[in-house]
Protein backbone atom coordinates (compact mmCIF):
# COMPACT_ATOMS: atom_id res chain seq x y z
CA UNK A 1 0.00 0.00 0.00
CA UNK A 2 1.51 3.29 -1.11
CA UNK A 3 2.02 5.87 1.58
CA UNK A 4 2.29 8.69 -0.96
CA UNK A 5 -0.45 7.76 -3.41
CA UNK A 6 -3.22 6.15 -1.38
CA UNK A 7 -5.91 7.60 -3.63
CA UNK A 8 -4.35 6.15 -6.77
CA UNK A 9 -3.92 2.72 -5.17
CA UNK A 10 -7.57 2.70 -4.11
CA UNK A 11 -8.82 3.73 -7.57
CA UNK A 12 -6.72 1.06 -9.31
CA UNK A 13 -7.86 -1.68 -6.92
CA UNK A 14 -11.53 -0.79 -7.20
CA UNK A 15 -11.66 -0.49 -11.01
CA UNK A 16 -10.07 -3.93 -11.28
CA UNK A 17 -13.08 -5.32 -9.38
CA UNK A 18 -15.80 -3.79 -11.59
CA UNK A 19 -16.87 -6.01 -14.48
CA UNK A 20 -17.65 -4.07 -17.67
CA UNK A 21 -21.18 -5.47 -17.88
CA UNK A 22 -21.86 -4.18 -14.36
CA UNK A 23 -21.09 -0.68 -15.62
CA UNK A 24 -23.20 -1.09 -18.76
CA UNK A 25 -20.18 -1.59 -21.03
CA UNK A 26 -19.52 -4.44 -23.50
CA UNK A 27 -17.24 -7.07 -21.99
CA UNK A 28 -15.49 -8.06 -25.20
CA UNK A 29 -13.34 -11.11 -25.72
CA UNK A 30 -9.89 -9.50 -25.89
CA UNK A 31 -9.74 -7.37 -22.77
CA UNK A 32 -6.32 -7.22 -21.09
CA UNK A 33 -7.48 -5.94 -17.72
CA UNK A 34 -9.64 -7.80 -15.17
CA UNK A 35 -12.04 -4.89 -14.68
CA UNK A 36 -12.48 -1.47 -16.23
CA UNK A 37 -9.90 0.37 -18.31
CA UNK A 38 -8.79 3.81 -17.14
CA UNK A 39 -10.51 5.50 -20.06
CA UNK A 40 -13.74 3.67 -19.24
CA UNK A 41 -13.73 4.93 -15.67
CA UNK A 42 -13.05 8.43 -16.96
CA UNK A 43 -15.93 8.14 -19.43
CA UNK A 44 -18.34 6.91 -16.78
CA UNK A 45 -17.27 9.69 -14.40
CA UNK A 46 -17.47 12.41 -17.05
CA UNK A 47 -13.83 13.48 -16.77
CA UNK A 48 -10.96 13.36 -19.23
CA UNK A 49 -8.77 10.28 -19.52
CA UNK A 50 -5.72 12.47 -18.97
CA UNK A 51 -7.08 13.79 -15.69
CA UNK A 52 -8.03 10.33 -14.45
CA UNK A 53 -4.51 9.11 -15.27
CA UNK A 54 -3.11 11.96 -13.16
CA UNK A 55 -5.27 10.79 -10.24
CA UNK A 56 -4.06 7.19 -10.45
CA UNK A 57 -0.46 8.25 -10.82
CA UNK A 58 -0.68 10.56 -7.83
CA UNK A 59 0.02 13.76 -9.76
CA UNK A 60 -3.28 15.15 -8.46
CA UNK A 61 -4.32 13.81 -5.06
CA UNK A 62 -7.03 16.30 -4.11
CA UNK A 63 -9.84 16.26 -6.68
CA UNK A 64 -13.04 18.16 -5.96
CA UNK A 65 -15.96 16.56 -4.08
CA UNK A 66 -17.93 16.61 -7.35
CA UNK A 67 -15.25 14.57 -9.13
CA UNK A 68 -15.07 12.15 -6.22
CA UNK A 69 -18.85 11.67 -6.28
CA UNK A 70 -18.66 10.94 -10.02
CA UNK A 71 -15.84 8.44 -9.49
CA UNK A 72 -17.76 6.74 -6.69
CA UNK A 73 -20.76 6.29 -9.02
CA UNK A 74 -18.53 4.99 -11.83
CA UNK A 75 -16.92 2.44 -9.52
CA UNK A 76 -20.14 1.42 -7.78
CA UNK A 77 -19.03 2.77 -4.40
CA UNK A 78 -21.58 3.74 -1.77
CA UNK A 79 -21.80 4.31 1.96
CA UNK A 80 -18.55 3.69 3.83
CA UNK A 81 -16.59 3.01 0.62
CA UNK A 82 -17.62 6.36 -0.91
CA UNK A 83 -16.80 8.15 2.35
CA UNK A 84 -13.41 6.45 2.39
CA UNK A 85 -12.72 7.70 -1.16
CA UNK A 86 -13.50 11.27 -0.08
CA UNK A 87 -11.28 10.90 3.01
CA UNK A 88 -8.34 9.77 0.88
CA UNK A 89 -8.52 13.01 -1.10
CA UNK A 90 -8.36 15.27 1.94
CA UNK A 91 -5.06 16.95 2.76
CA UNK A 92 -2.88 14.76 4.96
CA UNK A 93 -2.64 17.41 7.70
CA UNK A 94 -4.48 16.19 10.77
CA UNK A 95 -4.47 12.56 9.64
CA UNK A 96 -1.39 11.47 11.55
CA UNK A 97 -1.66 8.18 13.34
CA UNK A 98 -3.38 7.85 16.68
CA UNK A 99 -1.63 6.75 19.82
CA UNK A 100 -1.84 3.07 20.68
CA UNK A 101 -3.40 3.47 24.13
CA UNK A 102 -7.09 2.60 24.16
CA UNK A 103 -9.27 2.73 27.25
CA UNK A 104 -12.55 0.88 27.80
CA UNK A 105 -15.09 3.05 29.68
CA UNK A 106 -15.76 1.72 33.18
CA UNK A 107 -19.47 1.22 32.51
CA UNK A 108 -18.82 -0.87 29.41
CA UNK A 109 -16.19 -2.93 31.24
CA UNK A 110 -18.65 -3.61 34.07
CA UNK A 111 -21.37 -4.56 31.59
CA UNK A 112 -19.10 -7.05 29.80
CA UNK A 113 -17.85 -8.69 32.96
CA UNK A 114 -21.31 -8.89 34.52
CA UNK A 115 -22.80 -10.90 31.64
CA UNK A 116 -22.78 -14.61 32.41
CA UNK A 117 -25.40 -15.59 29.82
CA UNK A 118 -23.63 -14.58 26.61
CA UNK A 119 -20.09 -14.04 25.34
CA UNK A 120 -19.17 -10.34 25.42
CA UNK A 121 -15.95 -8.51 24.62
CA UNK A 122 -14.61 -5.14 23.49
CA UNK A 123 -12.40 -4.71 20.45
CA UNK A 124 -10.07 -1.79 19.88
CA UNK A 125 -9.79 0.14 16.65
CA UNK A 126 -7.43 -2.41 15.11
CA UNK A 127 -9.15 -5.55 16.39
CA UNK A 128 -7.21 -5.95 19.65
CA UNK A 129 -9.24 -7.56 22.45
CA UNK A 130 -9.34 -5.08 25.33
CA UNK A 131 -11.69 -6.87 27.73
CA UNK A 132 -13.66 -10.14 27.57
CA UNK A 133 -15.87 -12.08 29.95
CA UNK A 134 -15.24 -15.76 30.85
CA UNK A 135 -17.86 -17.03 28.39
CA UNK A 136 -16.15 -15.17 25.53
CA UNK A 137 -12.86 -16.81 26.52
CA UNK A 138 -14.56 -20.19 26.58
CA UNK A 139 -16.03 -19.57 23.12
CA UNK A 140 -12.72 -18.87 21.36
CA UNK A 141 -9.04 -18.53 22.27
CA UNK A 142 -8.98 -15.47 20.00
CA UNK A 143 -11.11 -13.60 22.55
CA UNK A 144 -8.41 -13.35 25.22
CA UNK A 145 -7.43 -9.78 26.18
CA UNK A 146 -4.25 -8.77 24.40
CA UNK A 147 -4.95 -10.97 21.37
CA UNK A 148 -5.48 -9.35 17.98
CA UNK A 149 -8.44 -11.22 16.52
CA UNK A 150 -7.35 -10.50 12.94
CA UNK A 151 -3.92 -12.02 13.53
CA UNK A 152 -5.55 -15.00 15.23
CA UNK A 153 -7.99 -15.53 12.37
CA UNK A 154 -5.24 -15.67 9.76
CA UNK A 155 -2.39 -17.27 11.72
CA UNK A 156 -3.86 -19.53 14.43
CA UNK A 157 -4.95 -22.96 13.10
CA UNK A 158 -7.11 -23.52 16.20
CA UNK A 159 -9.14 -20.40 15.47
CA UNK A 160 -9.46 -21.27 11.80
CA UNK A 161 -10.77 -24.72 12.70
CA UNK A 162 -13.31 -23.18 15.06
CA UNK A 163 -14.91 -21.16 12.26
CA UNK A 164 -13.90 -23.46 9.41
CA UNK A 165 -17.15 -23.44 7.41
CA UNK A 166 -17.56 -19.66 7.58
CA UNK A 167 -13.87 -18.72 7.69
CA UNK A 168 -13.68 -17.16 4.20
CA UNK A 169 -16.77 -15.06 4.83
CA UNK A 170 -15.59 -13.92 8.25
CA UNK A 171 -12.06 -12.94 7.27
CA UNK A 172 -13.25 -11.05 4.20
CA UNK A 173 -15.59 -9.02 6.39
CA UNK A 174 -12.92 -8.53 9.05
CA UNK A 175 -10.39 -7.06 6.60
CA UNK A 176 -13.00 -4.76 5.06
CA UNK A 177 -14.07 -3.69 8.54
CA UNK A 178 -10.46 -2.92 9.48
CA UNK A 179 -10.26 -0.44 6.61
CA UNK A 180 -13.60 1.05 7.60
CA UNK A 181 -12.50 1.47 11.22
CA UNK A 182 -8.99 2.69 10.50
CA UNK A 183 -10.00 5.07 7.71
CA UNK A 184 -7.31 6.48 5.44
CA UNK A 185 -4.77 6.88 8.24
CA UNK A 186 -2.10 4.71 6.69
CA UNK A 187 0.67 6.53 8.58
CA UNK A 188 -0.57 5.14 11.88
CA UNK A 189 2.33 2.99 13.15
CA UNK A 190 -0.02 0.49 14.80
CA UNK A 191 -1.90 -0.08 11.55
CA UNK A 192 1.34 -0.25 9.56
CA UNK A 193 2.74 -2.86 11.95
CA UNK A 194 -0.41 -4.99 11.78
CA UNK A 195 -0.79 -4.82 8.00
CA UNK A 196 2.92 -5.38 7.45
CA UNK A 197 3.06 -8.42 9.72
CA UNK A 198 -0.01 -10.06 8.21
CA UNK A 199 1.09 -9.25 4.66
CA UNK A 200 4.35 -11.08 5.22
CA UNK A 201 2.82 -14.08 6.99
CA UNK A 202 -0.45 -14.58 5.11
CA UNK A 203 -1.02 -14.69 1.35
CA UNK A 204 -4.77 -14.62 1.94
CA UNK A 205 -4.51 -11.40 3.94
CA UNK A 206 -2.39 -9.78 1.20
CA UNK A 207 -5.02 -10.69 -1.38
CA UNK A 208 -7.90 -9.32 0.66
CA UNK A 209 -6.12 -6.13 1.75
CA UNK A 210 -5.20 -5.39 -1.89
CA UNK A 211 -8.90 -5.34 -2.79
CA UNK A 212 -9.38 -2.14 -0.76
CA UNK A 213 -12.82 -3.27 0.38
CA UNK A 214 -14.35 -0.88 2.92
CA UNK A 215 -17.31 -2.30 4.77
CA UNK A 216 -18.28 -2.04 8.43
CA UNK A 217 -19.38 -5.29 10.05
CA UNK A 218 -22.21 -4.67 12.50
CA UNK A 219 -24.01 -8.00 12.77
CA UNK A 220 -24.21 -11.47 11.29
CA UNK A 221 -24.13 -15.17 12.03
CA UNK A 222 -21.32 -17.71 12.19
CA UNK A 223 -21.10 -21.45 12.66
CA UNK A 224 -18.81 -22.19 15.60
CA UNK A 225 -17.52 -25.78 15.75
CA UNK A 226 -16.80 -25.82 19.46
CA UNK A 227 -14.70 -28.75 20.74
CA UNK A 228 -16.63 -29.00 24.03
CA UNK A 229 -20.29 -28.35 23.19
CA UNK A 230 -20.41 -29.08 19.48
CA UNK A 231 -21.44 -26.90 16.51
CA UNK A 232 -23.46 -23.76 17.18
CA UNK A 233 -24.75 -21.23 14.67
CA UNK A 234 -24.62 -18.03 16.69
CA UNK A 235 -25.63 -14.45 16.03
CA UNK A 236 -23.17 -11.65 16.73
CA UNK A 237 -23.63 -7.91 17.10
CA UNK A 238 -20.88 -5.29 16.86
CA UNK A 239 -21.93 -2.04 18.52
CA UNK A 240 -19.95 1.18 18.51
CA UNK A 241 -19.06 2.35 22.01
CA UNK A 242 -20.38 5.91 22.23
CA UNK A 243 -17.74 8.51 23.01
CA UNK A 244 -14.83 6.20 22.17
CA UNK A 245 -12.45 6.33 19.23
CA UNK A 246 -13.61 3.28 17.31
CA UNK A 247 -14.14 0.76 20.12
CA UNK A 248 -16.65 -2.01 19.43
CA UNK A 249 -18.77 -3.97 21.91
CA UNK A 250 -19.18 -7.50 20.51
CA UNK A 251 -22.01 -9.73 21.74
CA UNK A 252 -22.67 -13.34 20.72
CA UNK A 253 -26.17 -14.74 21.27
CA UNK A 254 -28.65 -17.40 20.22
CA UNK A 255 -32.46 -17.46 19.86
CA UNK A 256 -34.14 -18.30 23.19
CA UNK A 257 -35.13 -21.95 23.44
CA UNK A 258 -32.89 -23.02 20.56
CA UNK A 259 -30.34 -25.81 20.61
CA UNK A 260 -27.67 -23.13 20.30
CA UNK A 261 -29.00 -21.39 23.42
CA UNK A 262 -28.75 -24.67 25.33
CA UNK A 263 -25.19 -25.15 24.07
CA UNK A 264 -24.24 -21.63 25.16
CA UNK A 265 -25.76 -22.31 28.59
CA UNK A 266 -23.71 -25.50 28.86
CA UNK A 267 -20.56 -23.63 27.82
CA UNK A 268 -21.28 -20.98 30.46
CA UNK A 269 -21.60 -23.71 33.06
CA UNK A 270 -18.29 -25.25 31.99
CA UNK A 271 -16.58 -21.84 32.00
CA UNK A 272 -17.80 -21.21 35.57
CA UNK A 273 -16.56 -24.52 36.95
CA UNK A 274 -13.51 -24.30 39.21
CA UNK A 275 -10.34 -25.13 37.33
CA UNK A 276 -11.90 -24.53 33.93
Buried (B, 14 or more C-beta within 10 A) or exposed (E): BEEEBBBBBBBBBBBBBBEBEEBEBEEEEEEEEEBBBBEBBBBBBEBEBEBBBBBBEBEBBEBEEEBBBBBBBBBBBEEBBBBBBBBBBEEBEEBEBBEEEBEBBEEBBEBBEEBEEBBBBBBBBBBBBBBBBBBBBBBBEBBBBEBBBBBBBBBBEEBBEBBEEBBEBBBBBBBBBBBBBBBBBBEBEBBBEBBEBBBEEBEBBEEBBBBBBBBBBEEBEBBBEBEEBEEBBBBBBBBEBEEBEBBBBBBBBBEEEEEBBEBBBBBBBBBEEEEE
